[in-house]
Amino acid sequence: MRVLVIGGDGYCGWATALHLSNKGYDVGILDSLVRRFWDAQLGAETLTPIASIQQRIQRWYELTGKKIDLFIGDINDYSFLSQSLRQFEPDSIVHFGEQRSAPFSMIDREHAVLTQANNVIGNLNLLYAMKEDFPDAHLVKLGTMGEYGTPNIDIEEGYITIEHNGRKDTLPYPKQPGSFYHLSKVHDSHNIHFACKIWGLRATDLNQGIVYGVLTEETGLDELLINRLDYDGVFGTALNRFCIQAAIGHPLTVYGKGGQTRGLLDIRDTVRCIELAIANPADPGQFRVFNQFTELFSIGDLANMVQKAGEALGLKVEVNHLENPRVELEEHYFNAKNTKLLDLGLQPHYLSDSLLDSLLNFATKYKHRVDQNHILPTVTWRR
């Protein structure tokens, strides 16, 4: 099977492209490389040193003999996108190619507009390109658990059955996104759902939790294949930030009370989830939703886990609570279902087993690359 990974130079995309290539798929990467440009604009770098996409692909070929095709360009350019699809002829399309940071989308008006234009228009272009030339291809689209928000009822996988005034229907689960980025993902989901209904496309929306970890079987083969580890206040996750802070002796920065609960999963599970979705495609006209996470943790839980793991390495780790720069509930009910990928055969890795190997050891190894100017939050939702 031929799989095109849009956004294949990014964190999830790079690991997925290598994993699928290793499993025998013919893989292509399509990427505008704009993520590297945004890093340069922000003056931030991933903790781990990242080679150029050309060097990465060449090294993979040298190590494995497996070729990955490369298309450099923007999916907001419809002619480029259409031409690339026709050249590669994918059976499945994995779409990671979006601006994926909530803080980035909340910097100011320009970044909010950039995020929604980039994400929504690019996704809509892809749907039209599939309709025109590849209506039988399977779209595997990265969504986010953040589409749901934090409702005071259980979160189902994409749909909910409602009885109202004596009538019953199964409807898309209500969305309560918490940033202009998360709103763009909601718009994507609605557009894909509509395209499947009217054009008979097939699509799987993966509402993914927060991903952690550097190592997969493939990215660990060589330092030129190493994956990103973002820790800055714009693109870094709370867990990454805590691990880097522990490594350099900086107090862990918990936003507010720390009761915010989210779904998390190991990068090794991310690539496996993508593989499972591709191997078990949606039917024509079907828009299905999988909640892609393996565990639920509060931000306070994560800080405590990093503190204990850091102390086991001989690090002195303190925990500080900062004023929350976001507008969000800091203590709330959160119970999300995640059975569909488990039913397809996902065997999860757990944070308690991989915190040291996947994060803290890398944070310690590369701590000389930490820029402390990017440790604290710089974006506020209230501005």
N, C-alpha and C positions, 0 to 999 in steps of 0.2 A: 504494500500500500504506500502511496505517495502522500506525505504530510507536509504542508507548508506551515511554518511557525512564524506568525507575524509578531514582531517584537522579540525576535530570537536572540538579540544581543543583551536583553535585560535579565534581571535576576531569575525570575521563574522561566522565562523563555529560553535562556541559554541552557539551563539544567535540563529542561524538557527536550530541547533539540538533541542534545547529546544522548539522553536516555533512549529516545525513540530510534536514533541512529544505531545505538548499541544493540537494540532489540531487533534490528533488521529492516526497519522502515527506510524508505528513500525520503530523505529530509531536505527541505529547503528552508532558508531563513530569509525573511523580508523585514527590513528595519531601516528607519530613517536616521538612526544613531543620534536622535535628538536628546535622548536621556543624558548622553555624555556632554552635550552642549549645555543642558540645564545645570549640570554639576559645575561646569566652568562659570556659568553666570552667577551661581550661588557662592562660588569660591569653596566648594565642598568636594571631598573625594571619598570614595569608598575606602574602608580601612584596609582591605586587601588590594594589592596592586593588580589592575586589570589590563591585559594586553589588548591590542586592536582586534577587531572582529576578524580581520584577514589572518592575523597571526594565530588566533585561537582555532580557526577552522583548519588552517594548514597544519598546526600541531596535532589536531585530532586525526587528520588524514595520515600523518606520519606514524602515529601510535597505533592506529587501528586499520588503516587501509580503506576507511569508509569516507566517501565524499559527501560533503554538504554543500548544496548550491546556495549562492548568496545573491540577493536582490536588494540594492540600497536605494531607498526612495520612500516617499510619503504616501500613505494610503488615502490622504486627502486629495492627492492628485489622481483622479479617476483613470486617466489614460495610462499612467504608469502602473497602477494596480491591475487594470484589466489586461495589459500586455504581459505583466509578470505572471498572472494566473494562467494565461493561455500558454506561456512558455513552459511553465512547470507542470501544469495539468494535475492539480491535487485531487486526491480522493477525500481527504479530510483537511480542514483548515483550523488551526489552533490560533485563536486571536488573543494575544497578550498586548497588542500594540497601542496602548493607551497611557495617558498621563495618570499615574496611579497614587498620587499623594493628596490626602485631604488638606494638610497645611499649605501645600503649594497652591491649591485652588482657592485658599482663603487669604492669600497675601494681599491682594487688591483686586480691583475690577479687571485689569488686564489679565491677571492669572486665572480669574474665574472664567472669563470669556475664552481664553486660550484653551483651558481644560475642556469646556463643554464643546467648543468648536472642533478641537482635535478629536475628542472621543466620539461624540455623537455623529459628526459628519463622516469621519473615517469608517465607523461601523456601518452607517447607512450606505456608503459607497460599496463596502464589501458585500452587503446584502444584494445590491443591484448587480454587482459583478457576478455573483453566484447565480442570480436569476437568469442573467443573459447567457452565460457560458457553462456554468457548472451546477445546474439545478439539483443534481443527485449527490453532490458533495455534502459531507457532514460538517457543520460548523460547531466547533467546541469553543465557546466564548467564556473568558474569565469575567465573572461578575464579582460580587463581594457580599459578605454577610452584613456589611454596613448598609445595604439597601433596606433591610428590615427595621433598623433602629433598635430600640429597646422596649418593645410592647409588653404590657402586663399580662400577656397570655403566651402560651407555648408557640414557638416559631416552627411552622411546618416547612416542608421542602417545596417551596414555590407556590403551592396552591392550598386553599382552605375551603372546607365545605361549610356553608352558612345556611341556617334555616331562619327565614324572616317572614313574618305574617303568614305562616302556614305553608310557605314554599321553600324549596331547598335547591341550592346550586353550588357547584364547585368553581371557585373564582381565584384569580391571582391573589396571593397573600398581600395584604396592605403594606405599603412602603412608607417608612418614616426616616429618610436619609438625613445624615448629620453634617453634610458639607456640600459645596458645589461639585466636588469630585463624585461623592456618592450619588448625588442627583443625576450626574451624567450617566452613571451605571444604570439607574432606574430607567432613564430615557432609552438606553440601549436595549434593556430587557423588553420594554414595550414595543420598540421597533422590530426586534427579532420575532417576538410573539406574533405581531401583525403580519410580518413577511411569511412566516410559516403558514399562517391561516389562509392568506390570499394567494400565495405562489406555490405552496406545497413544499417549501424548503424544509430541511431537517436540521435541528439545532439542539445543543445541550448547553445550558447556562450553568456554570459552576460558581455558585456563591461561596467564594473562598474566604476562610478566616485569615488571621495573621500568620504569615509563613516565617519560619526561623530555620537557621542552619546554613552552613557553607558547603558541607560535604555531601555529595552523592557518589555512587560508585564510579561515575565517569569524571566528575570535576576533581576528584581526588587523585587522578592518574598523573597529573603533571601541574606544576605551578602556573604554566601558561593557560591552563584550563580552569583556574580557580574562579569561584563565583564571588559576587559582590557581598559586602557586609556594610550596609549603610547605617550610620549612627547619628547623623546630624538631625537638627530639629525639624527639618522639612521632609526628608525622605526616610529617615531612620525610624524604626519601630521602637516601642518602649522596651521590649526585651533586649534588642541589640544595644540600645543606649545604656541600659543597666549593666550589661556585661562589659562594655567599654569603660564605663565609669568605675566598676569594680576593679578592672585591670590597672587603671591609672591612679587609684586611690581617691577618686572623687565621690562624694555622697550620691547615692541613687536618687534621682529626681522623680518622685511620684507626683503626678498631677492631682491636686485636690485630695479627697479622702482615700482614693485608690480603690474604691469599690466598683469601678467600671469593669464589667465582665465581658469577655470576648472569646470567640473560638480561635484556636491555634492549631497549626499542624507543621510537621517537619517537611523540609523541602524534598526529602526522599519520598514522602507520601504525596506531595503535589505532583511529581512526575509520574508516579504510579496511577494516580487518579486520572490524569490525562490519558494515559495508556488504556485504562479500563474504559473510559468514555469512548475512545476511538474504536476499540475492539468490539464494543457493544453499542452501535450507533442508534440514534433516534430514528423513528420511522418517518417516511415522507409526510410532511404536514404537521409533524409533532414538535412542539417546543417543551422540552422537559427541563426540570431544574433539580440539581443536586446541591445540597449543602455540604461544602467541602471543608471539613475540619475534623479533628480527632479528639480534642479536649477543650474544656472550658476553664478559664482562669480569670480571676480579677487581677487588675494591675498591682494591687497590694500583694496578692499571692505570688506574682512573678518576682516582685522585689524581694520577698522573703526567700524564695527559692534561690535567687542569685546570691543573696547574702550568705546563705548556708553553704552553697557550692563554692563561693569565693573563700570563705573561711576555711573550707577543707583544703584549699590550695595555699593557705597561709596568708591570705589577703585580709586586710582590715576593711570591712565594708559597713558603712553607715547608710541609713535611709532617711532622706529628708522629704517633706511634703511641701510642694510649691503651690501657689495660687494657680488654679486650672485655667490655661489660656483658651480652652475650648468651651463651648456651650453644650453641655451634655449632663444627663443624670449621672451622679457619682455613686449612687446606691440604687439598685433596681433589680427587678426580677429578670432572669434571662435563662430560658430553657429552650434550646433549639434541637430539632431532630436532625439526624445525620445518618440514616440507615441505608440509603440507596447505594452508596459506593461500597459500604461494608457488605451489602448483599451481593455485589458484583465481585467480591474477593479481596478488597483492600485489607491488608494486615498492618495496622498502624504502628508507627514508632511513637514513643512517649517522651515527653520533655524530661522527665526525671531520669531517663536512661541516657539522654543525649546532650544535656545541657553543657557538660564539660567538653566533650569531644567536638560538638557542633558549633559551640560559641565561645566559651570562656578560654579554651586553649588557643583559639585563633585571636581572641582579643588580647591575650597576653603576648602571643608571638609578635603581633604587629602593633603593639601599643606605641611604638616610636613614631607611628604615622598619625596618631591622634592629633587633631587640631582642636584645642580646648575652646576656641572661639565658637565652635559649633555644638557644644555640649548642652547649652541651655536653650529653651524655646525662644524663637524670634517672631512667631506669627501668633496673633490673637484673633479669635472669632468675633470679638466685640468692636473691632476697629471700624 
